[in-house]
């Protein structure tokens, strides 16, 4: 209806212009028909474009379709190129997801999301979603995921960054978004996710309790640990949450390591080694300062032994902390 009014207004304006220009009746009728054809063609092209956009299913719809069809490739295709390159444990996550999910989708019980948008030279939009769905097996599942829908600075990041699916109660609610770690959450890596989150929160809020809670008993018993925790949080805190970048996990012969890039200026690259005795804590952490335009260093970035190893951050201070 709105388009029809626009077309009518455009044609009337054209008629008035041609009349004022002194055109004959035949001339302005011919010109009017020509303009009408051009406007109709433009509307038709817009309709096709909008129709194609309307046909594009939402991410959650494709996720549910993949779950119902047990289509691992379709499910995996929704993740960004960067996530697929960082998360070398995607198959373990898929095994867990498809092992937990029973029945087929029968309805949505709850949905919510938040959006984190940044405008400037390069626009970005990160959406943190949550859905609670019911299946024909009379079970309820909570699906949380974080997805870049716009990432002009790094187009390979467009797509799902992280996702968590778990069985839940019917009245499950809450905020959206998934793990700090790229990929799919599964039980064996929940300890690494916890440590990554606590390191990030200590840097965002400037609160020692987050970092201290991530340390193993062995690390807490090392000499001067209280002083080091205080010094680290003082020097590497009050950053904006949007500067926390990619985070991933690697399982190696010498143990499980968590890698976290914080896009401050200069960037902060953190590697934490998980404790073998306490799988949800870290036994060591090393920080490397990386120039803004430099690639991530590949050598001498992992902690040796038990302890916190970090250089003094080259101030001026980092970004101010967000308001609580």
MOUR-V424514 format. One record per pair of residues at least 24 apart in sequence whose ideal C-beta (glycine too) atoms are under 10 Angstrom apart, sorted by sequence separation. I is the first residue (numbers start at 1). J is the second residue. D is the distance in whole Angstrom. If there is no record, write none. Layout:
i: <I;I>
j: <J;J>
d: <D;D>
This chain:
i: <11;108;109;124;125;126;141;142;160;208;209;239;240;243;244;245;258;266;267;282;283;284;285;286;287;289;10;11;14;72;107;108;109;124;125;126;141;142;143;157;208;211;239;243;249;257;260;262;264;266;267;269;284;285;286;289;10;72;107;108;124;125;140;141;142;164;207;208;211;236;256;264;265;266;267;282;287;71;106;107;123;124;125;140;141;142;202;206;210;257;258;260;263;265;266;267;269;7;10;11;66;70;105;106;107;122;123;124;139;140;205;206;236;255;262;264;266;269;7;10;105;106;107;122;123;124;139;140;147;164;203;208;239;255;257;261;263;267;273;67;105;106;110;116;122;123;124;140;142;144;146;147;202;203;206;207;271;272;273;66;67;70;103;104;105;106;109;113;119;121;122;126;129;139;140;141;142;144;145;146;147;162;202;206;270;271;272;273;275;7;66;101;103;104;106;109;110;111;112;113;114;116;117;118;120;121;122;133;135;138;140;142;144;145;146;203;205;206;236;269;271;273;6;7;67;68;102;103;104;106;109;117;120;124;125;127;128;143;144;145;146;199;203;204;205;206;270;273;63;67;101;102;103;113;115;118;124;128;129;130;131;144;145;146;202;203;204;205;236;7;66;67;68;69;102;103;108;118;126;133;143;144;202;203;204;261;3;7;67;68;101;102;103;105;132;134;146;201;203;204;205;272;6;64;67;68;102;132;199;203;204;259;67;101;103;132;203;204;271;3;4;100;102;132;145;200;204;3;64;65;101;132;145;201;203;204;270;64;100;132;144;200;203;63;101;130;132;259;268;3;130;200;201;259;3;61;64;97;130;200;214;257;60;130;131;199;257;268;97;129;130;257;128;129;130;197;200;255;266;60;128;129;130;196;199;254;255;266;127;128;129;264;265;127;128;197;246;252;268;60;126;196;236;265;196;235;250;60;196;232;264;265;193;195;219;264;265;192;232;264;192;193;219;262;263;192;203;215;216;218;228;110;191;192;204;214;216;217;218;109;192;199;203;216;218;219;109;110;189;200;215;216;217;218;109;110;112;114;115;116;188;195;199;203;216;217;220;222;109;110;111;112;113;114;189;196;200;216;219;222;83;109;110;112;113;114;188;195;196;197;199;215;216;218;219;83;101;109;110;112;113;180;182;183;192;194;196;216;217;218;219;83;100;102;111;180;181;182;183;191;192;193;195;203;216;218;219;63;67;79;82;97;100;101;180;181;182;183;192;214;215;216;217;218;219;64;68;78;80;97;98;100;180;181;182;189;191;203;213;214;215;216;59;63;67;68;79;80;97;179;180;181;188;213;214;215;216;60;64;78;82;93;96;97;189;215;59;60;63;93;96;179;200;215;58;60;64;80;85;93;199;211;214;59;82;84;93;60;81;82;83;199;67;80;81;82;83;87;196;198;211;236;80;81;82;84;86;87;235;243;67;80;81;82;83;84;196;232;235;236;237;243;64;80;81;82;83;181;182;195;231;235;236;242;80;81;83;180;181;195;232;235;239;240;241;64;80;82;83;181;195;228;229;231;234;235;238;239;240;63;79;80;83;180;192;195;228;235;237;238;239;240;241;242;78;79;80;225;228;231;232;237;238;239;240;241;63;77;78;79;192;198;225;228;235;236;238;239;240;60;77;79;191;198;199;222;224;225;235;238;239;76;79;191;195;198;219;222;223;224;237;238;60;75;78;161;162;189;194;195;221;222;59;100;161;194;195;196;199;220;222;60;97;99;191;192;193;194;195;219;59;75;96;97;157;191;192;194;199;218;219;94;95;96;97;157;190;191;218;219;59;75;93;94;96;189;190;191;192;195;216;92;93;95;96;154;188;191;215;89;90;92;93;94;96;154;89;90;91;93;96;215;87;88;89;90;92;86;87;88;89;92;93;86;87;92;93;63;85;86;87;89;92;211;67;83;84;83;84;89;59;63;82;83;89;59;83;63;80;87;79;59;79;79;76;75;206;207;203;204;206;126;205;204;205;124;203;204;205;118;116;117;116;89;92;86;88;89;85;86;87;88;89;86;87;88;89;83;85;86;88;82;86;83;82;86>
j: <35;132;133;148;149;150;165;166;184;232;233;263;264;267;268;269;282;290;291;306;307;308;309;310;311;313;35;36;39;97;132;133;134;149;150;151;166;167;168;182;233;236;264;268;274;282;285;287;289;291;292;294;309;310;311;314;36;98;133;134;150;151;166;167;168;190;233;234;237;262;282;290;291;292;293;308;313;98;133;134;150;151;152;167;168;169;229;233;237;284;285;287;290;292;293;294;296;35;38;39;94;98;133;134;135;150;151;152;167;168;233;234;264;283;290;292;294;297;36;39;134;135;136;151;152;153;168;169;176;193;232;237;268;284;286;290;292;296;302;97;135;136;140;146;152;153;154;170;172;174;176;177;232;233;236;237;301;302;303;97;98;101;134;135;136;137;140;144;150;152;153;157;160;170;171;172;173;175;176;177;178;193;233;237;301;302;303;304;306;39;98;133;135;136;138;141;142;143;144;145;146;148;149;150;152;153;154;165;167;170;172;174;176;177;178;235;237;238;268;301;303;305;39;40;100;101;135;136;137;139;142;150;153;157;158;160;161;176;177;178;179;232;236;237;238;239;303;306;97;101;135;136;137;147;149;152;158;162;163;164;165;178;179;180;236;237;238;239;270;42;101;102;103;104;137;138;143;153;161;168;178;179;237;238;239;296;39;43;103;104;137;138;139;141;168;170;182;237;239;240;241;308;43;101;104;105;139;169;236;240;241;296;105;139;141;170;241;242;309;42;43;139;141;171;184;239;243;43;104;105;141;172;185;241;243;244;310;105;141;173;185;241;244;105;143;172;174;301;310;46;173;243;244;302;47;105;108;141;174;244;258;301;105;175;176;244;302;313;143;175;176;303;175;176;177;244;247;302;313;108;176;177;178;244;247;302;303;314;176;177;178;313;314;177;178;247;296;302;318;111;177;247;287;316;248;287;302;113;249;285;317;318;247;249;273;318;319;247;287;319;248;249;275;318;319;249;260;272;273;275;285;168;249;250;262;272;274;275;276;168;251;258;262;275;277;278;169;170;249;260;275;276;277;278;170;171;173;175;176;177;249;256;260;264;277;278;281;283;171;172;173;174;175;176;251;258;262;278;281;284;146;172;173;175;176;177;251;258;259;260;262;278;279;281;282;147;165;173;174;176;177;244;246;247;256;258;260;280;281;282;283;148;165;167;176;245;246;247;248;256;257;258;260;268;281;283;284;129;133;145;148;163;166;167;246;247;248;249;258;280;281;282;283;284;285;131;135;145;147;164;165;167;247;248;249;256;258;270;280;281;282;283;127;131;135;136;147;148;165;247;248;249;256;281;282;283;284;129;133;147;151;162;165;166;258;284;129;130;133;163;166;249;270;285;129;131;135;151;156;164;270;282;285;131;154;156;165;133;154;155;156;272;141;154;155;156;157;161;270;272;285;310;155;156;157;159;161;162;310;318;143;156;157;158;159;160;272;308;311;312;313;319;141;157;158;159;160;258;259;272;308;312;313;319;158;159;161;258;259;273;310;313;317;318;319;143;159;161;162;260;274;307;308;310;313;314;317;318;319;143;159;160;163;260;272;275;308;315;317;318;319;320;321;322;159;160;161;306;309;312;313;318;319;320;321;322;145;159;160;161;274;280;307;310;317;318;320;321;322;143;160;162;274;281;282;305;307;308;318;321;322;160;163;275;279;282;303;306;307;308;321;322;145;160;163;246;247;274;279;280;306;307;145;186;247;280;281;282;285;306;308;147;184;186;278;279;280;281;282;306;147;163;184;185;245;279;280;282;287;306;307;183;184;185;186;246;279;280;307;308;149;165;183;184;186;279;280;281;282;285;306;183;184;186;187;245;279;282;306;181;182;184;185;186;188;246;182;183;184;186;189;308;181;182;183;184;186;181;182;183;184;187;188;182;183;188;189;160;182;183;184;186;189;308;165;181;182;182;183;188;159;163;182;183;189;160;184;165;182;189;182;163;183;184;184;184;318;321;318;319;321;242;321;321;322;242;321;322;324;242;241;242;242;248;251;246;248;249;246;247;248;249;250;248;249;250;251;246;248;249;251;246;250;248;248;259>
d: <7;7;7;7;5;9;6;6;9;9;9;9;9;9;10;10;7;6;8;10;9;7;7;7;7;7;8;6;9;9;10;5;6;9;4;8;7;8;10;10;5;9;6;9;9;9;10;9;9;5;6;10;8;8;10;7;9;7;7;8;6;8;10;6;4;10;7;9;9;8;9;10;9;6;10;9;9;9;8;5;5;5;10;7;6;9;9;6;10;9;9;10;10;6;10;8;6;10;10;8;10;6;6;5;9;9;8;7;6;5;9;8;8;8;10;9;8;7;8;6;8;6;10;8;5;6;9;6;10;9;9;9;8;9;10;8;8;9;7;8;6;5;9;9;4;8;9;5;5;8;8;9;8;8;9;8;5;9;5;9;8;8;9;6;8;9;7;10;10;8;4;9;10;10;9;9;9;8;8;5;9;9;6;4;9;5;7;9;9;6;9;10;3;5;9;10;8;10;10;10;10;10;10;9;9;8;8;10;10;10;7;8;6;8;5;10;7;5;6;6;6;9;9;8;10;9;6;4;8;10;9;8;9;8;10;10;10;10;6;5;8;10;6;8;8;9;10;9;10;5;7;9;3;10;9;10;10;10;10;9;10;5;10;9;8;5;8;10;9;10;10;10;9;9;4;8;10;9;8;10;9;9;7;8;6;7;9;7;10;5;9;9;6;9;6;7;10;10;5;8;9;10;9;10;8;6;6;9;9;10;5;8;7;9;10;8;9;10;10;10;9;9;9;9;9;9;9;6;9;8;7;5;10;9;9;7;8;5;8;7;9;8;8;10;10;9;9;8;9;8;8;10;10;9;9;9;9;10;6;5;10;9;10;7;9;9;6;7;10;10;4;9;7;4;7;10;8;9;9;8;4;7;9;9;9;8;10;7;8;3;9;8;9;9;8;9;9;9;9;8;9;5;7;9;9;10;10;10;8;9;10;8;9;10;10;5;9;9;8;7;9;8;8;9;10;5;9;10;10;7;10;10;10;10;10;8;9;8;10;9;9;8;7;4;7;9;10;9;6;7;9;9;8;8;6;8;7;7;9;9;10;10;6;9;7;7;9;10;8;7;10;7;9;6;9;5;8;5;8;10;10;8;5;7;5;7;9;6;9;10;9;9;10;9;7;10;7;9;9;6;9;7;6;10;6;10;6;9;8;10;5;9;7;9;9;10;9;6;7;8;9;9;9;8;4;6;7;10;9;9;9;8;7;9;9;5;5;8;5;9;6;6;9;9;8;9;9;9;8;9;10;6;5;6;9;8;9;9;10;6;6;5;9;9;9;9;9;6;5;8;10;6;9;9;6;8;9;7;7;8;9;10;8;10;9;10;8;10;10;8;9;10;9;9;10;5;10;8;8;9;6;10;8;10;7;9;9;9;10;10;9;7;8;9;9;5;8;10;9;10;9;7;9;4;5;9;9;9;8;8;9;6;8;9;7;10;8;6;9;10;10;6;10;5;8;8;7;7;10;6;9;6;6;9;6;7;6;9;9;10;6;5;9;8;10;8;3;8;7;9;7;8;7;8;9;10;7;5;4;7;5;6;9;7;8;9;5;8;9;6;5;7;9;9;6;5;6;10;9;8;9;7;7;9;7;6;8;9;5;8;6;10;8;8;9;8;6;7;6;7;10;9;6;10;8;9;9;7;9;4;9;10;8;9;10;9;10;6;9;9;7;9;8;10;9;8;9;10;10;7;9;6;7;9;9;5;7;10;7;10;8;10;6;9;8;9;9;8;5;6;6;9;7;9;10;4;9;10;10;6;7;10;9;8;8;8;9;4;10;8;9;10;6;7;4;10;7;7;9;9;8;9;3;8;7;10;8;9;10;9;9;8;7;9;9;10;10;6;9;5;10;8;8;10;6;6;6;9;5;9;8;10;10;4;3;7;8;9;9;7;7;8;8;9;8;10;9;4;8;9;9;8;7;6;7;7;9;9;8;10;8;10;8;8;9;9;10;10;8;10;6;8;6;6;9;8;9;7;8;7;8;10;6;9;10;6;8;7;10;8;6;9;9;4;8;7;7;8;9;9;9;7;10;9;10;9>
